[in-house]
Amino acid sequence: MKLFISILLLALSLNLSAQKRYTISGYVKDSVNGETLIGASISIDGKTKGVTTNQYGFYSITLVEGTYQVSCSFIGYQVQVFTIELTSDKNISFDLVPAVALSQEVIVSAKKRNENVRNAQMGKFTLPIEQIKSIPAFLGEVDLLKTVQLLPGVRNAGEGSAGIYVRGGGPDQNLIMLDDAPVYNTGHLFGFFSIFNSDAIKNVSLIKGGMPAQYGGRLSSVLDISMKEGNDKQFQVEGGIGLIASRISIQGPIKKNKSSFIISGRRTYIDMLAKPFVKKSSQFYGSGYYFYDLNAKLNYRFSDKDRLYLSGYFGRDVFDFVNGEQSLNVHIPWGNATGTLRWNHVYNNRLFGNTTAVYNDYNFTFDAAQNNFAVKLSSGIRDWSLKEDFDFYPFSNHKIKFGGIYTYHRFQPSVVSGKQDSVVFNPQTAQIKYAHEVGLYIQDDWTVSDKLTVNAGMRYSWFEQIGPYKLYTDDANGTHIDSVVYSGGQPVKAYGGLEPRLTVKYSLDEETSIKGSVTRNMQYIHLVSNAGTTLPTDLWVPSTYKTKPQISWLYAAGLFKNFKEDTYETSIEFYYKDMQNQIEYAEGYAPNSLADNENSFTFGKGWSYGSELFINKTKGRLTGWLGYTLSWTWRQFPGLNSGEKYPAKYDRRNDLSVVAMYKLNNKWKLSATFIYGTGNAATLPERFYIFNGVLSQEYSSINQYRLPAYHRMDVAAIYSSPKNEHRKLKTEWVFSIYNVYSRQNPYFIYFDQSGSALDGSLKVQAKQVSIFPIIPAVTWNFKF
């Protein structure tokens, strides 16, 4: 890597002989709390020439010697403009004043000028956290994943689910990162809430097309979430009390203007509220459910060139079931733990480096005991990663990014152990799997001219399964007849390949551009779901000797157009995605924790195509967006559905989202969302017959039927206490109604039978289960 840096610097020096060039570099920060601003725009002479800050608020731009007008802008902040005589390298940092801190009307950047039109990146959305907090929330709990589901090309898994499905991909095909740590389980309460506490989040970016080369390991999208760094100027406490959960965040300086911290926690209290109403004599006394999250981060700035960050997340769901009459006790905890250590270093005013070490752990446990019998089921995945990223700014029209990542994986499949009286069962054949994963990349964001921008990148990825591992050879009946034993660290099977990424933007005028992209992605770890389960027991499995990596090609093109001085942003995108080596369980699969699950997999292909319309109003009292997606998603497996293609379970022909936010006055804000979607694909019984006195059923082909369409409207009103510079406590009341007209949306369909087959009175009737009627909620938020 050092040799690569040296070559780049030599190339730079050879190209600077014609004219004297100098570099302006520095950071962009919030003047109130010292937080760095991601994606702030630095423009030169009010023209398109300029840069945006990176993930850590750093920027660099090289210009020919001369006099320039430099402006810095960011969403919701006062624009800073000044003139500079550039005769030497300059280190200039910006402290932007947020709109909420202004005592009088000033020009505030509502949106980075034409950024959606000017930027070569396709399918990228950046969601300000304050906007996320303004959208109506289920049971008053702000949920950024449910906000992401309102964007075109993104759909949910069903009523209340926090999972996301992007352009025909499954939930495992999204790279969801919290401070660079991949998050494998994103849901609480079996998926009804996401794990992300909005009080601890600074920035949310979704990329669903033209994935840049620095991201890899997934086929469909990247959701990059950054935690707040902590206020380095003064102590601050904020939180909220809702119907089912409360949260609190504390942040402040460790050493003013040099070091800061933030600690943020959230917990539900359904168990505490219900406990007084459950009598000790009840057979269910002691049962309960709760979840909690804890985010923490601290940073220290050693100098203008060096800064250290340490952040972590820990969250758990805990479900206990007690049946006193049957002496049955069930304990089910599951959740994530992540830790990230990062070091920022400015090598010089054109080269920025970031070194990151990541620990990540997800596990699920099912622990049950009755009388003298006990059983324990566990599964999970654990990672250790080391990553190096560089941002290199050789000229004002080039931004080069390069680096690499290494990850050591440990996969624990669904492993069962137990005991009966004094007999202990602890199988030694549990197939815990280990693997190395490596990714190397380089990309160039090149402004060829005022009209043409090219983002070209190449990524090389490599994955190797290693021992200890035992590879069995089976006969036609599935009986082991031979085996090969691999010792610890010994290579078992390796995969790898190049992943080219290319995005091109051509501007037709200042407010119109066309874009196109093609990307190849490889995915080496997979989430295999069994539709028959109701607990979060879906398994993360690696590519192995038997399981190949998933591969996709995504082609996209779109037209981007703004109107009325960027008040309205519009776009229409078309895409086609081809996916190979898709994984499902074979027909007739039944969960068996004693067997290696990969013996039950079947493999096939998938493809998805469609169009996405997006209309976004960014200025005025009324803001919001409309997103519409028309799409088709197919799967085809030789071992399923007689080899015929079938709609994927997350195929949705029509998907419409409307989001509106209205500022009534300085005290009241109103918001509403409306969602409509074609019903989920379903496999249902087509025929019922009686065989040997037992009612049996014959199912349709896979996903042949559709559940009724899903639609819902939510509304919210937010009352904020009047601003008073002498008043330190600021309060806010959030009144929301989920499912205003109480639509009975289908959760699942089951078949009920009544009567008797013996006298001919047997009737079988399909019935729909709906779980969420109209639900009002109120939340009190505070900050001081």
VODOLUM-561062 format. One line per field, with one value per residue (C-alpha): residue number from 1; x negated, y, z. Coordinates in steps of 0.1 Angstrom, whole numbers, padded with zeros to 4 digits. Example, Ala and Ser with C-alpha at 12.3 -4.5 7.8 and 13.67 -1.06 7.14 Angstrom:
BEGIN
nr: [1;2] .
east: [-0123;-0137] .
north: [-0045;-0011] .
up: [0078;0071] .
// end
This chain:
BEGIN
nr: [1;2;3;4;5;6;7;8;9;10;11;12;13;14;15;16;17;18;19;20;21;22;23;24;25;26;27;28;29;30;31;32;33;34;35;36;37;38;39;40;41;42;43;44;45;46;47;48;49;50;51;52;53;54;55;56;57;58;59;60;61;62;63;64;65;66;67;68;69;70;71;72;73;74;75;76;77;78;79;80;81;82;83;84;85;86;87;88;89;90;91;92;93;94;95;96;97;98;99;100;101;102;103;104;105;106;107;108;109;110;111;112;113;114;115;116;117;118;119;120;121;122;123;124;125;126;127;128;129;130;131;132;133;134;135;136;137;138;139;140;141;142;143;144;145;146;147;148;149;150;151;152;153;154;155;156;157;158;159;160;161;162;163;164;165;166;167;168;169;170;171;172;173;174;175;176;177;178;179;180;181;182;183;184;185;186;187;188;189;190;191;192;193;194;195;196;197;198;199;200;201;202;203;204;205;206;207;208;209;210;211;212;213;214;215;216;217;218;219;220;221;222;223;224;225;226;227;228;229;230;231;232;233;234;235;236;237;238;239;240;241;242;243;244;245;246;247;248;249;250;251;252;253;254;255;256;257;258;259;260;261;262;263;264;265;266;267;268;269;270;271;272;273;274;275;276;277;278;279;280;281;282;283;284;285;286;287;288;289;290;291;292;293;294;295;296;297;298;299;300;301;302;303;304;305;306;307;308;309;310;311;312;313;314;315;316;317;318;319;320;321;322;323;324;325;326;327;328;329;330;331;332;333;334;335;336;337;338;339;340;341;342;343;344;345;346;347;348;349;350;351;352;353;354;355;356;357;358;359;360;361;362;363;364;365;366;367;368;369;370;371;372;373;374;375;376;377;378;379;380;381;382;383;384;385;386;387;388;389;390;391;392;393;394;395;396;397;398;399;400;401;402;403;404;405;406;407;408;409;410;411;412;413;414;415;416;417;418;419;420;421;422;423;424;425;426;427;428;429;430;431;432;433;434;435;436;437;438;439;440;441;442;443;444;445;446;447;448;449;450;451;452;453;454;455;456;457;458;459;460;461;462;463;464;465;466;467;468;469;470;471;472;473;474;475;476;477;478;479;480;481;482;483;484;485;486;487;488;489;490;491;492;493;494;495;496;497;498;499;500;501;502;503;504;505;506;507;508;509;510;511;512;513;514;515;516;517;518;519;520;521;522;523;524;525;526;527;528;529;530;531;532;533;534;535;536;537;538;539;540;541;542;543;544;545;546;547;548;549;550;551;552;553;554;555;556;557;558;559;560;561;562;563;564;565;566;567;568;569;570;571;572;573;574;575;576;577;578;579;580;581;582;583;584;585;586;587;588;589;590;591;592;593;594;595;596;597;598;599;600;601;602;603;604;605;606;607;608;609;610;611;612;613;614;615;616;617;618;619;620;621;622;623;624;625;626;627;628;629;630;631;632;633;634;635;636;637;638;639;640;641;642;643;644;645;646;647;648;649;650;651;652;653;654;655;656;657;658;659;660;661;662;663;664;665;666;667;668;669;670;671;672;673;674;675;676;677;678;679;680;681;682;683;684;685;686;687;688;689;690;691;692;693;694;695;696;697;698;699;700;701;702;703;704;705;706;707;708;709;710;711;712;713;714;715;716;717;718;719;720;721;722;723;724;725;726;727;728;729;730;731;732;733;734;735;736;737;738;739;740;741;742;743;744;745;746;747;748;749;750;751;752;753;754;755;756;757;758;759;760;761;762;763;764;765;766;767;768;769;770;771;772;773;774;775;776;777;778;779;780;781;782;783;784] .
east: [0000;-0029;-0043;-0010;-0008;-0044;-0035;-0004;-0024;-0051;-0025;-0011;-0044;-0051;-0018;-0022;-0050;-0029;-0013;-0016;0011;0021;0044;0072;0081;0097;0128;0164;0181;0212;0204;0227;0216;0184;0199;0182;0206;0207;0213;0210;0204;0174;0179;0155;0167;0203;0197;0200;0163;0160;0159;0179;0166;0159;0173;0152;0159;0126;0122;0094;0093;0064;0065;0043;0028;0052;0081;0113;0146;0151;0185;0195;0230;0249;0286;0302;0271;0261;0239;0204;0188;0154;0127;0092;0059;0044;0006;-0002;0014;0041;0057;0092;0119;0155;0178;0213;0242;0273;0307;0320;0292;0300;0318;0328;0336;0306;0299;0299;0290;0321;0303;0269;0274;0283;0265;0289;0284;0246;0235;0226;0239;0272;0298;0284;0305;0292;0318;0313;0321;0344;0365;0367;0379;0407;0423;0452;0438;0453;0462;0442;0408;0388;0375;0350;0355;0392;0384;0360;0389;0407;0382;0387;0371;0373;0401;0408;0414;0449;0469;0446;0414;0381;0364;0358;0359;0341;0347;0357;0330;0334;0328;0293;0283;0281;0249;0261;0233;0232;0199;0183;0195;0219;0252;0266;0298;0316;0349;0364;0396;0393;0387;0414;0388;0352;0323;0312;0318;0324;0309;0275;0275;0259;0262;0280;0272;0288;0272;0293;0277;0241;0225;0191;0161;0153;0184;0186;0199;0236;0257;0284;0277;0256;0272;0243;0252;0229;0232;0229;0195;0206;0208;0172;0184;0210;0228;0262;0289;0319;0344;0380;0408;0432;0459;0436;0401;0380;0346;0319;0286;0258;0230;0204;0167;0140;0117;0134;0128;0105;0124;0160;0183;0219;0238;0273;0297;0332;0354;0390;0410;0439;0427;0426;0461;0476;0460;0483;0514;0502;0511;0485;0510;0511;0495;0478;0463;0427;0433;0423;0405;0383;0355;0328;0301;0269;0248;0215;0188;0158;0132;0099;0082;0045;0037;0051;0038;0047;0080;0091;0126;0140;0176;0198;0233;0249;0285;0307;0341;0351;0382;0392;0421;0431;0459;0461;0487;0463;0431;0420;0394;0382;0356;0348;0323;0308;0290;0259;0227;0203;0171;0152;0118;0108;0078;0079;0046;0040;0008;0007;0033;0042;0041;0065;0063;0085;0076;0104;0106;0141;0155;0190;0211;0246;0261;0295;0302;0332;0330;0359;0363;0391;0388;0355;0352;0333;0324;0304;0303;0278;0266;0247;0218;0187;0163;0130;0120;0092;0097;0076;0092;0075;0090;0066;0072;0047;0066;0098;0115;0103;0111;0094;0104;0085;0080;0087;0104;0097;0123;0120;0154;0167;0201;0220;0249;0280;0264;0284;0273;0292;0296;0320;0315;0278;0273;0257;0260;0233;0226;0190;0200;0213;0201;0188;0173;0144;0134;0111;0125;0105;0115;0092;0105;0096;0120;0118;0145;0135;0151;0142;0159;0187;0211;0195;0186;0173;0171;0150;0138;0126;0129;0112;0128;0116;0131;0117;0132;0107;0106;0113;0139;0150;0163;0185;0193;0229;0247;0280;0298;0278;0257;0220;0197;0165;0150;0121;0108;0093;0072;0074;0064;0061;0077;0109;0123;0116;0136;0127;0132;0132;0161;0161;0182;0189;0213;0215;0234;0240;0256;0280;0283;0279;0310;0311;0288;0289;0270;0262;0244;0233;0219;0209;0212;0202;0216;0200;0222;0259;0290;0311;0347;0372;0407;0421;0404;0417;0386;0354;0337;0328;0292;0262;0240;0207;0197;0182;0172;0209;0222;0210;0210;0240;0232;0251;0250;0270;0277;0294;0302;0321;0332;0328;0345;0350;0376;0382;0347;0343;0376;0387;0363;0375;0360;0370;0347;0349;0330;0323;0306;0294;0286;0268;0263;0294;0301;0333;0342;0351;0387;0398;0371;0376;0354;0328;0302;0281;0275;0254;0279;0260;0270;0306;0299;0310;0295;0309;0311;0331;0337;0355;0364;0385;0388;0388;0403;0393;0406;0392;0402;0374;0384;0413;0436;0448;0420;0420;0418;0437;0421;0436;0420;0432;0412;0410;0389;0385;0368;0360;0346;0342;0352;0383;0416;0408;0381;0405;0399;0421;0425;0401;0419;0409;0421;0444;0458;0468;0454;0464;0453;0464;0447;0458;0445;0460;0447;0478;0459;0429;0447;0465;0454;0478;0468;0485;0476;0496;0484;0499;0485;0495;0502;0474;0470;0482;0484;0519;0538;0559;0576;0587;0594;0600;0575;0579;0602;0577;0582;0553;0544;0527;0508;0505;0473;0449;0462;0491;0515;0516;0527;0550;0533;0516;0524;0522;0521;0503;0504;0485;0485;0454;0456;0423;0419;0413;0377;0361;0324;0327;0345;0322;0349;0365;0395;0415;0448;0453;0489;0493;0519;0508;0532;0557;0586;0578;0572;0572;0540;0532;0505;0511;0538;0549;0576;0602;0623;0656;0681;0674;0664;0684;0718;0708;0709;0672;0664;0630;0627;0598;0593;0571;0551;0545;0524;0524;0557;0557;0531;0527;0495;0479;0443;0426;0391;0367;0333;0312] .
north: [0000;0024;0017;0026;0059;0068;0061;0083;0111;0109;0110;0141;0159;0152;0169;0201;0217;0236;0260;0267;0249;0251;0232;0243;0216;0213;0202;0214;0213;0224;0256;0247;0212;0206;0176;0172;0175;0146;0156;0194;0212;0235;0254;0277;0310;0297;0272;0235;0230;0219;0190;0175;0165;0128;0105;0125;0160;0164;0181;0190;0209;0219;0251;0272;0302;0331;0348;0328;0331;0300;0290;0262;0250;0222;0213;0235;0257;0293;0295;0308;0327;0344;0355;0340;0350;0316;0319;0290;0259;0268;0249;0263;0248;0259;0262;0264;0279;0257;0272;0263;0285;0316;0344;0362;0353;0346;0327;0290;0262;0241;0217;0213;0231;0207;0179;0153;0165;0173;0142;0111;0088;0070;0058;0076;0092;0111;0114;0142;0128;0157;0148;0112;0124;0144;0114;0096;0066;0033;0035;0068;0051;0069;0042;0051;0017;0024;0058;0042;0019;0050;0055;0042;0008;-0001;-0022;-0038;-0075;-0070;-0054;-0039;-0054;-0035;-0055;-0039;-0054;-0034;-0038;-0075;-0085;-0103;-0089;-0103;-0085;-0051;-0040;-0022;-0006;0013;0032;0008;-0023;-0046;-0052;-0087;-0084;-0051;-0057;-0057;-0074;-0100;-0073;-0047;-0021;-0014;-0014;0021;0048;0080;0101;0085;0088;0117;0106;0081;0073;0047;0037;0013;0017;0022;0010;0027;0004;0009;-0011;-0048;-0081;-0075;-0075;-0049;-0018;0000;0017;0036;0049;0072;0078;0112;0121;0140;0177;0190;0224;0219;0191;0181;0157;0147;0119;0109;0090;0070;0045;0014;0027;0055;0067;0091;0104;0123;0140;0165;0175;0154;0182;0212;0216;0185;0155;0145;0115;0104;0076;0068;0042;0029;0003;-0009;-0014;-0036;-0062;-0037;-0023;-0057;-0073;-0058;-0071;-0107;-0125;-0147;-0176;-0172;-0201;-0174;-0154;-0145;-0144;-0112;-0095;-0064;-0051;-0025;-0006;0010;0033;0048;0068;0089;0107;0125;0150;0148;0174;0189;0157;0129;0120;0088;0074;0045;0036;0006;-0007;-0034;-0045;-0074;-0088;-0110;-0132;-0153;-0177;-0195;-0220;-0230;-0257;-0276;-0266;-0251;-0223;-0208;-0181;-0166;-0138;-0125;-0095;-0076;-0063;-0041;-0022;0001;0017;0043;0065;0095;0108;0136;0126;0159;0183;0160;0126;0116;0081;0062;0030;0010;-0021;-0037;-0064;-0077;-0104;-0116;-0145;-0162;-0186;-0207;-0222;-0244;-0266;-0288;-0310;-0329;-0322;-0292;-0282;-0253;-0241;-0215;-0198;-0167;-0151;-0133;-0111;-0094;-0069;-0045;-0018;0009;0037;0066;0097;0113;0147;0152;0179;0197;0174;0141;0124;0091;0066;0033;0008;-0026;-0047;-0081;-0100;-0132;-0149;-0174;-0189;-0210;-0228;-0239;-0261;-0280;-0294;-0306;-0331;-0356;-0362;-0370;-0377;-0347;-0344;-0321;-0332;-0330;-0329;-0293;-0277;-0244;-0228;-0203;-0181;-0153;-0125;-0098;-0068;-0044;-0014;0018;0043;0077;0103;0123;0155;0153;0186;0209;0184;0150;0132;0096;0075;0044;0018;-0017;-0040;-0074;-0097;-0130;-0155;-0187;-0213;-0228;-0256;-0271;-0287;-0322;-0327;-0358;-0379;-0392;-0420;-0416;-0420;-0392;-0416;-0406;-0431;-0412;-0379;-0356;-0338;-0303;-0291;-0256;-0229;-0253;-0240;-0258;-0238;-0204;-0180;-0146;-0122;-0087;-0064;-0035;-0004;0024;0054;0082;0115;0139;0173;0186;0219;0233;0215;0184;0153;0118;0090;0054;0027;-0009;-0028;-0063;-0076;-0108;-0119;-0146;-0148;-0156;-0155;-0186;-0183;-0210;-0197;-0221;-0205;-0176;-0169;-0151;-0185;-0176;-0187;-0168;-0193;-0188;-0198;-0233;-0262;-0268;-0232;-0208;-0170;-0150;-0129;-0100;-0075;-0044;-0021;0013;0045;0076;0111;0137;0171;0200;0227;0262;0268;0233;0235;0203;0174;0147;0116;0085;0055;0021;-0009;-0046;-0069;-0104;-0127;-0161;-0187;-0178;-0200;-0215;-0246;-0276;-0288;-0308;-0293;-0298;-0280;-0304;-0290;-0322;-0320;-0295;-0271;-0267;-0303;-0290;-0260;-0258;-0233;-0212;-0178;-0146;-0115;-0082;-0052;-0021;0017;0042;0077;0102;0137;0156;0191;0206;0242;0260;0253;0221;0196;0159;0134;0109;0077;0051;0018;-0006;-0038;-0075;-0100;-0136;-0168;-0200;-0231;-0265;-0282;-0260;-0255;-0282;-0259;-0232;-0196;-0180;-0146;-0140;-0137;-0100;-0093;-0063;-0050;-0016;0003;0039;0061;0097;0117;0153;0176;0210;0237;0254;0279;0281;0258;0232;0208;0184;0153;0124;0093;0071;0037;0014;-0018;-0049;-0078;-0103;-0134;-0165;-0203;-0215;-0248;-0253;-0286;-0303;-0340;-0367;-0396;-0424;-0401;-0373;-0339;-0333;-0305;-0299;-0267;-0244;-0237;-0214;-0179;-0183;-0163;-0127;-0115;-0084;-0051;-0033;0004;0026;0063;0077;0112;0131;0166;0179;0207;0223;0246;0283;0292;0312;0318;0320;0287;0257;0230;0225;0201;0186;0166;0142;0131;0103;0080;0048;0034;0063;0045;0012;-0008;-0045;-0054;-0091;-0105;-0140;-0163;-0196;-0221;-0229;-0261;-0267;-0296;-0332;-0352;-0381;-0364;-0342;-0310;-0303;-0267;-0252;-0214;-0191;-0165;-0134;-0124;-0087;-0074;-0036;-0016;0022;0030;0064;0073;0102;0108;0135;0146;0168;0184;0206] .
up: [0000;0008;-0027;-0042;-0024;-0035;-0071;-0069;-0053;-0080;-0107;-0091;-0089;-0126;-0136;-0117;-0136;-0162;-0137;-0100;-0082;-0045;-0023;0001;0026;0060;0079;0079;0113;0132;0150;0179;0189;0169;0149;0115;0086;0060;0024;0028;-0005;-0011;-0043;-0062;-0078;-0076;-0104;-0105;-0097;-0062;-0038;-0009;0025;0031;0058;0084;0073;0054;0020;-0003;-0036;-0058;-0079;-0101;-0084;-0083;-0065;-0058;-0041;-0019;-0005;0019;0023;0039;0044;0071;0076;0069;0038;0043;0015;0014;-0011;-0009;-0026;-0033;-0034;-0012;0003;0028;0057;0061;0082;0082;0113;0098;0118;0119;0113;0147;0163;0143;0160;0128;0092;0071;0039;0048;0024;0021;-0002;-0018;-0051;-0078;-0060;-0073;-0109;-0107;-0088;-0109;-0082;-0090;-0066;-0036;-0008;0022;0049;0076;0110;0118;0088;0099;0133;0117;0099;0117;0137;0148;0185;0186;0181;0154;0130;0103;0085;0081;0067;0042;0032;0019;-0008;-0044;-0051;-0014;0001;0034;0042;0055;0083;0109;0095;0098;0070;0036;0001;-0026;-0063;-0060;-0036;-0003;0032;0034;0001;0019;0035;0066;0085;0118;0121;0096;0115;0095;0113;0107;0127;0122;0141;0175;0185;0158;0132;0142;0153;0140;0164;0155;0182;0163;0192;0186;0147;0128;0091;0070;0034;0011;-0022;-0043;-0077;-0090;-0057;-0053;-0053;-0015;-0007;-0013;-0001;-0009;-0041;-0037;-0016;0011;0041;0057;0092;0112;0149;0165;0178;0208;0216;0222;0234;0262;0280;0265;0276;0255;0255;0253;0270;0248;0251;0250;0254;0268;0258;0270;0255;0273;0254;0261;0260;0278;0269;0253;0215;0216;0229;0234;0241;0237;0255;0243;0257;0250;0267;0264;0295;0284;0309;0338;0330;0327;0358;0384;0366;0364;0396;0412;0410;0372;0352;0331;0360;0352;0314;0296;0267;0264;0243;0248;0229;0241;0218;0230;0212;0222;0201;0207;0184;0189;0163;0131;0114;0138;0154;0172;0174;0196;0192;0201;0200;0222;0218;0230;0227;0257;0256;0286;0287;0319;0323;0359;0354;0330;0347;0314;0312;0279;0276;0242;0240;0207;0195;0182;0196;0176;0183;0160;0165;0139;0133;0109;0096;0072;0054;0035;0022;-0006;0011;0039;0055;0078;0096;0111;0133;0137;0160;0153;0169;0164;0182;0189;0217;0225;0260;0273;0304;0316;0347;0342;0305;0290;0255;0241;0205;0194;0162;0152;0133;0146;0126;0132;0105;0096;0070;0054;0032;0015;-0001;-0026;-0043;-0071;-0090;-0086;-0111;-0096;-0064;-0060;-0033;-0027;0001;0013;0040;0056;0077;0097;0099;0124;0116;0141;0125;0144;0171;0196;0230;0261;0289;0303;0340;0343;0306;0288;0250;0235;0199;0187;0150;0151;0118;0130;0099;0095;0066;0054;0033;0015;-0007;-0025;-0045;-0064;-0079;-0095;-0094;-0125;-0136;-0173;-0182;-0169;-0185;-0182;-0150;-0147;-0116;-0125;-0100;-0097;-0068;-0063;-0037;-0024;0001;0015;0037;0061;0086;0110;0087;0078;0043;0040;0009;0010;-0008;-0025;0009;0025;0046;0052;0034;0034;0047;0043;0074;0072;0102;0117;0092;0063;0030;0021;-0009;-0023;-0045;-0060;-0088;-0102;-0096;-0120;-0112;-0137;-0135;-0161;-0158;-0186;-0179;-0205;-0187;-0152;-0140;-0161;-0164;-0176;-0158;-0165;-0144;-0145;-0115;-0107;-0071;-0054;-0020;0000;0031;0029;0050;0044;0055;0064;0057;0083;0113;0134;0155;0143;0135;0099;0094;0082;0062;0043;0008;0012;-0009;-0016;-0015;-0042;-0038;-0051;-0082;-0097;-0126;-0122;-0151;-0145;-0164;-0154;-0161;-0133;-0135;-0111;-0113;-0098;-0086;-0071;-0052;-0069;-0076;-0099;-0113;-0132;-0132;-0150;-0139;-0147;-0122;-0129;-0099;-0100;-0073;-0053;-0023;-0009;0012;-0009;-0011;0019;0041;0079;0105;0119;0142;0141;0103;0084;0069;0036;0027;0025;0002;-0034;-0059;-0087;-0104;-0101;-0120;-0113;-0135;-0132;-0130;-0102;-0101;-0074;-0069;-0039;-0027;-0008;0000;0015;0044;0027;0019;0012;-0016;-0038;-0047;-0071;-0082;-0109;-0108;-0114;-0094;-0105;-0092;-0110;-0093;-0110;-0077;-0070;-0087;-0113;-0126;-0137;-0128;-0101;-0084;-0055;-0021;-0021;-0056;-0056;-0089;-0076;-0047;-0038;-0010;-0003;0025;0034;0062;0068;0091;0105;0126;0150;0174;0153;0125;0108;0088;0071;0051;0027;0015;-0011;-0023;-0043;-0019;-0011;-0032;-0014;-0018;-0008;-0007;-0039;-0031;0000;0002;0028;0028;0054;0074;0075;0058;0034;0011;-0022;-0026;-0056;-0074;-0055;-0049;-0075;-0054;-0041;-0007;-0007;-0014;0014;0021;0052;0062;0093;0106;0133;0149;0167;0192;0202;0231;0221;0215;0244;0246;0284;0286;0287;0286;0253;0251;0223;0222;0194;0187;0161;0147;0129;0104;0106;0088;0106;0074;0081;0062;0058;0080;0069;0057;0074;0067;0093;0093;0109;0108;0102;0071;0083;0079;0050;0070;0067;0056;0050;0050;0044;0071;0072;0103;0108;0137;0137;0137;0143;0170;0186;0204;0223;0230;0251;0240;0259;0255;0277] .
// end
